[in-house]
């Protein structure tokens, strides 16, 4: 399973926000054809959303199983939606950049309070 830094995870969460779920895991659970479909989708898109129709402990175990079997990184797990990232050097669609830092003079206490 790949691991991401906090900055990389935040950048990927932002990229995943407008995406729609590509794969839906139903009552049959995580089967071999579903895993193949997830792998094919990750090769094309690198970052995908998966909708899981199961209870919370099962969703967490499915996320870890998907990431370990496909050598992917878990990005986010909110409700029934899982976000998974697997870098593809051939596609290189997603370039993870670090979050920009504030440039110029430091912020005042009043400016920090308004944030």
C-alpha positions as a Markdown table, in Angstrom:
| # | Residue | x | y | z |
|---|---|---|---|---|
| 1 | Unk | 0.0 | 0.0 | 0.0 |
| 2 | Unk | 1.3 | 3.4 | -0.9 |
| 3 | Unk | 1.5 | 6.2 | 1.7 |
| 4 | Unk | 0.9 | 9.9 | 1.1 |
| 5 | Unk | 2.0 | 12.9 | 3.0 |
| 6 | Unk | -0.6 | 15.3 | 4.5 |
| 7 | Unk | 0.0 | 17.9 | 1.8 |
| 8 | Unk | -0.3 | 15.3 | -1.0 |
| 9 | Unk | -3.5 | 13.9 | 0.5 |
| 10 | Unk | -5.0 | 17.5 | 0.8 |
| 11 | Unk | -4.1 | 18.2 | -2.8 |
| 12 | Unk | -5.7 | 14.9 | -3.9 |
| 13 | Unk | -8.9 | 15.5 | -1.9 |
| 14 | Unk | -9.3 | 18.8 | -3.7 |
| 15 | Unk | -8.9 | 17.1 | -7.0 |
| 16 | Unk | -11.4 | 14.4 | -6.1 |
| 17 | Unk | -14.1 | 16.7 | -4.9 |
| 18 | Unk | -15.9 | 17.2 | -8.2 |
| 19 | Unk | -15.5 | 13.6 | -9.4 |
| 20 | Unk | -18.4 | 11.2 | -9.5 |
| 21 | Unk | -18.1 | 7.6 | -8.3 |
| 22 | Unk | -16.9 | 5.3 | -11.1 |
| 23 | Unk | -17.3 | 2.0 | -9.4 |
| 24 | Unk | -20.1 | 0.9 | -7.2 |
| 25 | Unk | -19.7 | -2.1 | -4.9 |
| 26 | Unk | -23.0 | -3.7 | -4.1 |
| 27 | Unk | -24.4 | -6.5 | -2.0 |
| 28 | Unk | -22.0 | -9.1 | -3.4 |
| 29 | Unk | -19.0 | -7.2 | -1.9 |
| 30 | Unk | -15.5 | -6.9 | -3.2 |
| 31 | Unk | -15.4 | -9.6 | -5.9 |
| 32 | Unk | -12.6 | -10.4 | -8.4 |
| 33 | Unk | -14.5 | -8.6 | -11.3 |
| 34 | Unk | -15.0 | -5.5 | -9.2 |
| 35 | Unk | -11.4 | -5.5 | -8.3 |
| 36 | Unk | -10.4 | -5.8 | -12.0 |
| 37 | Unk | -12.7 | -2.9 | -12.8 |
| 38 | Unk | -11.1 | -0.8 | -10.1 |
| 39 | Unk | -7.7 | -1.6 | -11.3 |
| 40 | Unk | -8.6 | -0.7 | -14.9 |
| 41 | Unk | -10.2 | 2.6 | -13.8 |
| 42 | Unk | -7.1 | 3.5 | -11.7 |
| 43 | Unk | -4.9 | 2.9 | -14.8 |
| 44 | Unk | -6.9 | 5.4 | -16.8 |
| 45 | Unk | -7.8 | 8.0 | -14.2 |
| 46 | Unk | -5.3 | 7.6 | -11.4 |
| 47 | Unk | -7.8 | 9.1 | -8.9 |
| 48 | Unk | -11.2 | 7.5 | -8.5 |
| 49 | Unk | -14.2 | 7.5 | -6.2 |
| 50 | Unk | -15.9 | 4.2 | -5.2 |
| 51 | Unk | -19.3 | 4.0 | -3.7 |
| 52 | Unk | -19.7 | 1.1 | -1.3 |
| 53 | Unk | -23.1 | -0.3 | -0.2 |
| 54 | Unk | -22.0 | -1.9 | 3.1 |
| 55 | Unk | -21.7 | -1.2 | 6.8 |
| 56 | Unk | -18.8 | 1.1 | 8.1 |
| 57 | Unk | -16.5 | -1.7 | 9.4 |
| 58 | Unk | -16.8 | -3.5 | 6.0 |
| 59 | Unk | -16.1 | -0.3 | 4.1 |
| 60 | Unk | -12.9 | 0.3 | 6.1 |
| 61 | Unk | -11.7 | -3.3 | 5.5 |
| 62 | Unk | -12.6 | -3.0 | 1.7 |
| 63 | Unk | -10.6 | 0.2 | 1.5 |
| 64 | Unk | -7.5 | -1.4 | 3.0 |
| 65 | Unk | -8.0 | -4.6 | 0.9 |
| 66 | Unk | -8.3 | -2.5 | -2.3 |
| 67 | Unk | -5.2 | -0.5 | -1.5 |
| 68 | Unk | -3.0 | -3.5 | -0.6 |
| 69 | Unk | -4.0 | -5.6 | -3.5 |
| 70 | Unk | -3.6 | -2.8 | -6.1 |
| 71 | Unk | -0.7 | -1.0 | -4.4 |
| 72 | Unk | -2.8 | 2.2 | -4.2 |
| 73 | Unk | -3.1 | 4.9 | -1.6 |
| 74 | Unk | -6.2 | 5.6 | 0.4 |
| 75 | Unk | -7.0 | 9.3 | 0.1 |
| 76 | Unk | -10.4 | 9.7 | 1.8 |
| 77 | Unk | -13.3 | 7.7 | 3.3 |
| 78 | Unk | -16.4 | 9.8 | 3.9 |
| 79 | Unk | -19.7 | 8.0 | 4.4 |
| 80 | Unk | -20.2 | 5.4 | 1.6 |
| 81 | Unk | -17.6 | 7.1 | -0.7 |
| 82 | Unk | -14.0 | 5.9 | -0.9 |
| 83 | Unk | -11.3 | 7.8 | -2.8 |
| 84 | Unk | -8.3 | 5.9 | -4.0 |
| 85 | Unk | -5.1 | 7.1 | -5.8 |
| 86 | Unk | -2.6 | 5.1 | -7.8 |
| 87 | Unk | 0.1 | 6.9 | -9.7 |
| 88 | Unk | 0.5 | 5.9 | -13.3 |
| 89 | Unk | 3.8 | 7.0 | -14.9 |
| 90 | Unk | 2.4 | 6.5 | -18.4 |
| 91 | Unk | -0.7 | 8.7 | -17.9 |
| 92 | Unk | 0.8 | 11.4 | -15.6 |
| 93 | Unk | -2.5 | 13.2 | -15.5 |
| 94 | Unk | -2.2 | 14.3 | -11.9 |
| 95 | Unk | 0.8 | 16.3 | -10.7 |
| 96 | Unk | 0.8 | 16.6 | -7.0 |
| 97 | Unk | 2.1 | 20.0 | -5.9 |
| 98 | Unk | 2.7 | 21.2 | -2.4 |
| 99 | Unk | 0.2 | 23.6 | -0.9 |
| 100 | Unk | 1.4 | 27.2 | -1.6 |
| 101 | Unk | 2.7 | 29.1 | 1.4 |
| 102 | Unk | 2.0 | 32.7 | 2.2 |
| 103 | Unk | 4.4 | 34.9 | 0.3 |
| 104 | Unk | 5.4 | 38.4 | 1.6 |
| 105 | Unk | 5.3 | 39.8 | 5.0 |
| 106 | Unk | 3.8 | 37.8 | 7.9 |
| 107 | Unk | 0.1 | 38.1 | 8.7 |
| 108 | Unk | -1.0 | 40.3 | 11.7 |
| 109 | Unk | -3.0 | 38.9 | 14.6 |
| 110 | Unk | -6.1 | 40.6 | 13.2 |
| 111 | Unk | -5.6 | 38.9 | 9.8 |
| 112 | Unk | -5.0 | 35.5 | 11.5 |
| 113 | Unk | -8.2 | 36.0 | 13.6 |
| 114 | Unk | -10.2 | 36.6 | 10.4 |
| 115 | Unk | -9.2 | 33.2 | 8.9 |
